[in-house]
């Protein structure tokens, strides 16, 4: 008989109504998990408020030592205990994915929007930014993007930003593929938010014809929008050259 994945593990959970956190007892203290559950509930409320979503979702967090990459599956979010303990878990990013799954939008928009909202909520004091790929959140993402564009690895990823598809190796190679993809996507979504505001981006996350909604919101084709974003990074690229 196959051994169950959780056999031998001492599991516990903390619930505060809309957020349930399941964890392995030997990896975290219960009081720390309870504090994280409260933080997650606050983040859930804030992203709902920013997105104009009626509060109803209940989230389940599974904090397991075997978790390598934080992910959201349905309304379940997987995190590692190390990241929860060190306050580097991208829990706000994953909550944004749960609430705004972007079923018809390209990956750059889905990931960029989640990263933008994570930083926005943290900057408003309603949680913390994981800083997985952007050390300074929304404030510094353009400079981070400029650094990647000055790097051959970033230029290799650029064709996937503002278009469709995902670069090969994004799950396996977090340093050389995922990092530039997430940073560049985050920067482009921030550029969009600066141009048209957050509400149109929330609407774009829900529509079936993403390209049409993007054109109507910006009055630009996707290639033209991408060109303007790259032009907007000129000052940041000049600063990178100085540094």
C-alpha positions as CSV (number, residue, x, y, z in Angstrom):
1,X,0.0,0.0,0.0
2,X,1.6,3.4,-1.0
3,X,2.6,5.6,1.8
4,X,0.6,8.8,2.1
5,X,2.5,12.0,1.5
6,X,1.7,13.4,5.0
7,X,2.2,10.1,6.8
8,X,4.2,10.5,10.0
9,X,3.8,14.3,10.0
10,X,2.1,16.1,13.0
11,X,-0.3,18.5,11.4
12,X,-2.3,21.3,12.9
13,X,-4.4,24.2,11.7
14,X,-5.4,27.7,12.7
15,X,-8.6,29.3,11.4
16,X,-10.0,32.8,11.8
17,X,-13.2,32.5,9.8
18,X,-12.2,33.2,6.2
19,X,-8.6,32.0,6.4
20,X,-7.5,28.6,7.4
21,X,-3.8,27.8,7.8
22,X,-2.7,24.1,7.9
23,X,0.9,23.5,8.9
24,X,3.4,21.0,10.3
25,X,3.8,21.4,14.0
26,X,7.6,20.9,14.0
27,X,8.1,23.8,11.5
28,X,6.3,26.7,13.1
29,X,4.9,27.9,16.4
30,X,1.1,28.1,16.7
31,X,1.2,31.7,17.8
32,X,3.3,32.6,14.7
33,X,0.8,30.8,12.4
34,X,-2.1,32.6,14.1
35,X,-0.3,35.9,13.5
36,X,0.2,35.0,9.8
37,X,-3.5,34.0,9.5
38,X,-4.5,37.5,10.8
39,X,-2.1,39.1,8.4
40,X,-3.5,37.0,5.5
41,X,-7.1,38.0,6.4
42,X,-6.1,41.7,6.4
43,X,-4.4,41.3,3.0
44,X,-7.5,39.5,1.7
45,X,-9.7,42.3,2.8
46,X,-7.4,45.0,1.3
47,X,-7.1,43.3,-2.1
48,X,-10.9,42.8,-2.2
49,X,-11.3,46.5,-1.4
50,X,-8.9,47.6,-4.1
51,X,-10.4,45.3,-6.6
52,X,-14.0,46.1,-5.8
53,X,-14.7,42.4,-5.0
54,X,-17.6,41.5,-2.7
55,X,-16.1,39.8,0.3
56,X,-17.0,36.1,0.2
57,X,-13.9,34.0,-0.6
58,X,-12.5,31.6,2.0
59,X,-8.9,30.8,1.6
60,X,-6.9,27.8,2.7
61,X,-3.1,28.0,3.2
62,X,-1.0,24.9,3.3
63,X,2.4,25.5,4.8
64,X,4.6,22.5,4.1
65,X,8.3,22.0,4.3
66,X,8.2,20.2,0.9
67,X,6.9,23.3,-0.8
68,X,9.5,24.6,-3.2
69,X,7.6,27.3,-5.1
70,X,4.6,29.2,-3.7
71,X,1.5,28.6,-5.8
72,X,-2.3,29.0,-5.7
73,X,-4.5,26.1,-6.7
74,X,-8.1,27.1,-6.7
75,X,-8.6,28.7,-3.3
76,X,-5.7,26.8,-1.7
77,X,-2.3,28.6,-1.4
78,X,0.9,26.6,-0.9
79,X,3.7,28.2,1.1
80,X,6.9,27.1,2.7
81,X,7.4,27.4,6.5
82,X,10.7,29.1,6.0
83,X,9.1,32.0,4.1
84,X,6.2,32.3,6.5
85,X,8.7,32.4,9.5
86,X,11.0,34.9,7.8
87,X,8.2,37.1,6.5
88,X,9.2,36.6,2.9
89,X,6.1,34.6,1.7
90,X,4.4,35.9,-1.4
91,X,1.0,35.4,0.3
92,X,-0.4,38.7,-1.1
93,X,0.8,37.8,-4.6
94,X,-1.0,34.4,-4.3
95,X,-4.2,36.0,-2.8
96,X,-4.3,38.3,-5.8
97,X,-4.1,35.3,-8.1
98,X,-7.0,33.6,-6.2
99,X,-9.2,36.7,-6.4
100,X,-8.2,37.7,-9.9
101,X,-7.3,34.6,-11.8
102,X,-7.1,36.4,-15.3
103,X,-8.4,33.3,-17.2
104,X,-8.1,35.0,-20.6
105,X,-5.2,37.4,-20.1
106,X,-1.6,36.6,-21.1
107,X,0.8,35.5,-18.4
108,X,2.7,38.8,-18.2
109,X,-0.5,40.6,-17.2
110,X,-1.6,38.0,-14.7
111,X,1.8,37.8,-13.0
112,X,2.5,41.5,-13.3
113,X,-0.9,42.4,-11.8
114,X,-0.4,40.1,-8.8
115,X,3.1,41.6,-8.2
116,X,1.8,45.1,-8.5
117,X,-1.1,44.5,-6.0
118,X,1.3,42.8,-3.6
119,X,3.5,45.8,-3.5
120,X,0.6,48.3,-3.4
121,X,-1.0,46.6,-0.4
122,X,2.4,46.4,1.4
123,X,3.1,50.1,0.6
124,X,-0.3,51.0,2.2
125,X,0.7,49.2,5.4
126,X,-1.7,46.3,5.1
127,X,0.9,43.5,4.8
128,X,4.4,42.9,3.7
129,X,6.0,42.6,0.3
130,X,7.9,39.3,-0.2
131,X,10.5,41.1,-2.4
132,X,11.1,37.8,-4.2
133,X,12.3,39.6,-7.4
134,X,11.8,43.3,-6.7
135,X,13.6,44.5,-3.6
136,X,11.9,47.9,-3.6
137,X,8.4,46.9,-4.8
138,X,6.5,49.3,-7.0
139,X,8.9,52.2,-6.2
140,X,11.9,50.4,-7.6
141,X,10.6,48.0,-10.1
142,X,11.4,50.2,-13.1
143,X,15.0,50.4,-12.1
144,X,15.0,46.6,-11.6
145,X,13.5,46.3,-15.1
146,X,16.2,48.5,-16.5
147,X,18.9,46.4,-14.9
148,X,17.4,43.2,-16.5
149,X,17.2,44.9,-19.9
150,X,20.9,45.7,-19.7
151,X,21.5,41.9,-19.1
152,X,21.4,39.3,-21.9
153,X,19.1,37.2,-19.8
154,X,16.5,39.9,-19.5
155,X,16.7,40.7,-23.2
156,X,16.0,37.1,-23.9
157,X,12.8,37.3,-21.9
158,X,11.6,40.6,-23.3
159,X,9.8,39.0,-26.3
160,X,7.3,37.4,-23.8
161,X,6.4,40.8,-22.2
162,X,3.4,42.5,-23.7
163,X,2.7,39.4,-25.9
164,X,1.6,35.9,-25.3
165,X,3.3,32.8,-23.9
166,X,5.8,31.9,-21.2
167,X,9.6,31.5,-21.6
168,X,10.9,27.9,-21.3
169,X,12.3,27.1,-17.9
170,X,10.3,29.6,-15.9
171,X,9.5,27.1,-13.1
172,X,12.9,25.4,-13.0
173,X,15.2,28.4,-13.4
174,X,14.0,31.0,-11.0
175,X,17.2,33.1,-11.1
176,X,17.7,33.4,-14.9
177,X,14.2,33.0,-16.3
178,X,11.5,33.7,-13.7
179,X,13.2,36.7,-12.2
180,X,13.5,38.8,-15.3
181,X,10.0,37.7,-16.5
182,X,8.3,38.7,-13.2
183,X,10.2,42.0,-12.9
184,X,9.5,43.1,-16.5
185,X,5.9,42.0,-16.3
186,X,5.5,43.9,-13.0
187,X,7.1,47.0,-14.5
188,X,4.7,47.0,-17.5
189,X,1.6,46.5,-15.4
190,X,2.8,49.4,-13.1
191,X,3.2,51.5,-16.3
192,X,-0.4,50.6,-17.2
193,X,-1.7,51.5,-13.8
194,X,0.1,54.8,-13.9
195,X,-1.5,55.5,-17.3
196,X,-5.1,54.4,-16.8
197,X,-5.5,53.6,-13.1
198,X,-6.2,50.4,-11.3
199,X,-10.0,49.9,-12.0
200,X,-9.4,49.3,-15.8
201,X,-6.8,46.7,-15.0
202,X,-9.2,44.9,-12.7
203,X,-11.8,44.9,-15.5
204,X,-9.1,43.6,-17.9
205,X,-8.5,40.7,-15.6
206,X,-12.1,39.5,-16.1
207,X,-12.9,40.0,-19.8
208,X,-12.7,37.3,-22.4
209,X,-11.2,39.6,-25.1
210,X,-8.2,40.9,-23.3
211,X,-6.6,42.5,-26.3
212,X,-9.7,44.5,-27.2
213,X,-10.1,45.8,-23.6
214,X,-6.4,46.7,-23.5
215,X,-6.7,48.7,-26.7
216,X,-9.8,50.5,-25.5
217,X,-8.3,51.4,-22.1
218,X,-5.0,52.7,-23.5
219,X,-6.0,53.6,-27.1
220,X,-2.9,51.8,-28.2
221,X,-2.1,48.5,-29.8
222,X,-0.1,46.1,-27.7
223,X,3.1,46.7,-29.7
224,X,2.6,50.5,-29.3
225,X,2.0,50.2,-25.6
226,X,5.1,48.0,-25.2
227,X,7.1,50.6,-27.1
228,X,5.9,53.4,-24.9
229,X,6.7,51.4,-21.7
230,X,10.2,50.7,-23.0
231,X,10.7,54.4,-23.8
232,X,9.5,55.3,-20.3
233,X,12.4,53.2,-18.9
234,X,15.0,55.3,-20.7
235,X,15.8,57.4,-17.6
236,X,16.1,54.2,-15.5
237,X,18.4,52.6,-18.1
238,X,20.6,55.7,-18.0
239,X,20.8,55.5,-14.2
240,X,21.8,51.8,-14.5
241,X,24.6,52.8,-16.8
242,X,25.8,55.4,-14.3
243,X,25.7,53.0,-11.4
